[in-house]
Amino acid sequence: MLNQIKRAKTKARPLQLAEKATTLVSSIDMKILVKISDQELELLRSQLMNLIEKADKIKRLLEE
């Protein structure tokens, strides 16, 4: 019984993480972007590209 609960939680984890990531990215205040330095913008751009690459990889796996 306990193992079934753990398995169910483990199976639900990818969806939970995707929902959390969507919420976090959606919470970025777009107005602040004009106020941050070029270096910070580049770091943000890099992090977003990394996130996109990971999301694309997951999407491709789901489409197989």
PARO-158390 format. One line per 10 residues: number of its first residue (from 1); for each residue x negated, y, z of N, C-alpha, C. Coordinates in steps of 0.1 Angstrom, whole numbers, plus 5000, padded with zeros to 4 digits. Layout:
NUM) X:Y:Z:X:Y:Z:X:Y:Z  ...
***
This chain:
1) 4992:4988:5000:5000:5000:5000:4991:5013:5000  4981:5013:5009:4973:5025:5010:4965:5026:4997  4960:5015:4991:4953:5016:4978:4962:5021:4967  4975:5018:4967:4984:5023:4957:4986:5038:4958  4986:5043:4970:4987:5057:4973:4975:5064:4968  4963:5059:4971:4951:5064:4967:4950:5065:4952  4954:5054:4945:4953:5053:4930:4963:5063:4924  4974:5065:4930:4984:5075:4925:4978:5089:4926  4972:5092:4937:4966:5105:4939:4954:5107:4930  4946:5097:4927:4935:5098:4918:4940:5100:4904
11) 4951:5093:4900:4956:5095:4887:4962:5109:4885  4968:5115:4895:4974:5128:4894:4963:5139:4895  4951:5136:4899:4941:5146:4901:4937:5154:4888  4936:5148:4877:4932:5156:4865:4943:5167:4862  4956:5163:4863:4966:5173:4861:4966:5184:4871  4963:5181:4884:4962:5191:4894:4951:5200:4891  4940:5195:4887:4928:5204:4884:4930:5213:4872  4937:5207:4862:4940:5215:4850:4950:5227:4854  4960:5224:4862:4969:5234:4867:4962:5245:4875  4953:5240:4884:4946:5250:4892:4937:5259:4883
21) 4930:5253:4874:4921:5261:4865:4929:5271:4857  4941:5267:4852:4950:5276:4845:4954:5288:4854  4958:5285:4866:4962:5295:4875:4951:5304:4878  4939:5299:4881:4927:5307:4884:4923:5317:4872  4923:5311:4860:4920:5319:4848:4931:5330:4846  4943:5326:4848:4954:5336:4846:4954:5347:4857  4947:5345:4868:4947:5355:4878:4936:5365:4877  4928:5364:4866:4917:5374:4863:4924:5387:4860  4920:5397:4867:4926:5411:4864:4919:5416:4852  4926:5418:4841:4920:5422:4828:4915:5437:4829
31) 4921:5445:4838:4917:5459:4840:4903:5460:4845  4898:5450:4853:4885:5450:4859:4874:5448:4849  4877:5441:4838:4867:5438:4828:4860:5450:4822  4867:5461:4821:4861:5474:4816:4851:5480:4826  4852:5475:4839:4844:5481:4850:4832:5473:4853  4831:5461:4848:4819:5453:4852:4808:5455:4842  4796:5452:4846:4784:5455:4838:4783:5445:4826  4774:5449:4817:4772:5440:4805:4767:5427:4809  4758:5426:4819:4753:5414:4824:4764:5405:4830  4773:5411:4837:4784:5403:4843:4794:5399:4832
41) 4796:5407:4822:4804:5403:4811:4799:5391:4803  4786:5392:4801:4779:5381:4794:4780:5368:4803  4778:5369:4816:4780:5357:4824:4794:5352:4824  4804:5361:4824:4818:5356:4824:4820:5350:4810  4815:5356:4799:4817:5350:4786:4811:5336:4785  4799:5334:4791:4793:5321:4791:4801:5311:4799  4806:5315:4811:4814:5306:4819:4827:5302:4812  4833:5312:4805:4845:5309:4797:4843:5299:4786  4831:5301:4779:4828:5292:4768:4825:5278:4773  4819:5277:4785:4817:5264:4791:4830:5258:4794
51) 4840:5265:4800:4853:5260:4803:4860:5256:4790  4859:5264:4780:4866:5260:4767:4860:5247:4762  4847:5246:4762:4841:5233:4757:4845:5221:4765  4846:5222:4778:4851:5211:4786:4866:5208:4783  4874:5218:4782:4888:5216:4779:4890:5210:4765  4882:5214:4755:4882:5208:4742:4879:5193:4742  4868:5190:4750:4864:5176:4751:4876:5168:4757  4882:5173:4768:4893:5165:4774:4904:5164:4764  4907:5175:4757:4918:5175:4747:4916:5164:4736  4903:5164:4731:4900:5154:4721:4902:5139:4726
61) 4898:5137:4739:4900:5124:4745:4914:5120:4746  4923:5130:4749:4937:5128:4750:4944:5125:4737  4938:5130:4726:4943:5129:4713:4939:5116:4706  4930:5108:4712:4925:5096:4706:4936:5085:4707
***
